[in-house]
Amino acid sequence: MDLLIKKLNLCLSEYSDNDINELNNRLSIDTLRLMFNSFLKITNNDYTYIVDNLNNKFNKDLLEKQKNLDKTKIELDLLKTTYSTYKDNIDNIIQTKSNELCNFKTNHLNERITDIDKYYKTQIKDIEEKYTHNIINLQNNHNEQLKLYEQQINNIQESNISYDNLSTFKNDLIDIINTTSNINNENSNIKGQFGENIINNIKDNYKLCQEFYLEDTTNIESNGDFIAHNIYPNIIDKILIESKFVKNIGTTKNIKHGKSDLVRFEEHYTKFFKENPNSHSIIFSMNSDKISGKGFYHIENIDNHYVFYVSINYSKINNPEIFQNIINFIFHTIVIYIVEHIQHTNKFDINNNTNMLLKLLEKTYHKETNTINILENKVNKLQKDIQEFNQLISDHKTNIREIVTTFNKINHSFETTHIIKPIINMSIVHKYMIDNNYNISYLNDTSCKDLKFIFPDLPNKFTKKKLIEDYNSYINSL
């Protein structure tokens, strides 16, 4: 036994530890026993028998291992197929639930918007009916007031009031008209300060974010008038704001730079966009009905930077409080537009972020509901204020104009005069001519029949000469 062990040790001494371990794993006790028995049966040193036996043994082991490997592969393929099916089912369930939730929220919001639209239209209809009735009453009151003025004028002509008293009355009326506040009569510095104050006052009634503030940049070259920060929760975007109080910002040139205000605005926002990736800009033209090439409200998208052009003519309103409310409302609307488009461009993986989508939808719904309610109240109040104020201004100007016109026609010398009444109320003719942009040649070129059709109050027998003379007299009296 010792001799055999020594031979084995000597034989294995040339092998590495890894080779010895591998031989140990491959040579079982049965294999070694078979090998030793085979050696005992060898004659004439014929080792072929041993090699064949070992080869058969190894082939048998290899075949068994291959079968086990094939079985394992089949089990892995089945497991892979099962997992793939399970994953597809889970993805479909998540997709279906997400779609159902999105559809539910969308339908709910659409129903809410429809209800608000119906309510808004109903409110407008009620307002129109209410103010139609009020306008009729005001017209009736106006007619009664005109009759009263005519009676007072007749009384003046028949009385012994001195010419000095009448002159004083006329001068007082003219002073009232001339002293009416009008920002257009101020110099350019005051107009500019007026616009900047309107923009600065936005912060006093800003509703969309408590951290909102305006940075005054009027004293910084090429930085506009203000920069709005924290316009909405979790939104980092900034807004460059400029205000102008000229008739045409596209042609009126800046004295200092020799360029139009519109060109300067484009230079300012281009610089601002380069320095601030998440940024937008607004220009308010406060002394014009529209901006050349842009209209009264225009939006441009420059590489996801939104540029807003807004034109609101203060002279048409002539009330600082109402004008401030309009600017506040428009600015809120612009911010909501920016926020909605920012959120629309953000992509969400609904398969992996269902909970985040749910929270975002709920949060957006509550915010939009609150915003809609706020804007509804603003719109209703602004519509009411604008209609009432415009009606009062119109009535006031008409009354004053007719008083002055009538006063100028009075015979202040109290000499007996023969008053010739026009063949029709010339204010009706004048309104028609102004609305259609006609000049006096239109009356001369139109037939009597057509004129009678246009102005039913004309006498059945009239001459165009008389109509044109009366209209000329009316124009000269204005």
Secondary structure, DSSP 8 states (H G I E B T S, - for coil): -HHHHHHHHHHHTTS-HHHHHHHHHH--HHHHHHHHHHHHH--TT--HHHHHHHHHHHHHHHHHHHHHHHHHHHHHHHHHHHHHHHHHHHHHHHHHHHHHHHHHHHHHHHHHHHHHHHHHHHHHHHHHHHHHHHHHHHHHHHHHHHHHHHHHHHHHHHS---HHHHHHHHHHHHHHHHTS--GGGS-HHHHHHHHHHHHHGGGGG--S-TT-EEEE-TTSTTS-SEEEE--BTTB--EEEEEEE-SS-TTT-B-TTTSSBHHHHHHHHHHHHHHH-SSEEEEEEETT-S-BTTTBSEEEEEETTEEEEEEE--GGGT--HHHHHHHHHHHHHHHHHHHHHHHHHHS---TTT-HHHHHHHHHHHHHHHHHHHHHHHHHHHHHHHHHHHHHHHHHHHHHHHHHHHHHHHHS-TT---------SS-HHHHHHHHHHTT--THHHHHS-HHHHHHH-TTS-SS--HHHHHHHHHHHHHH-
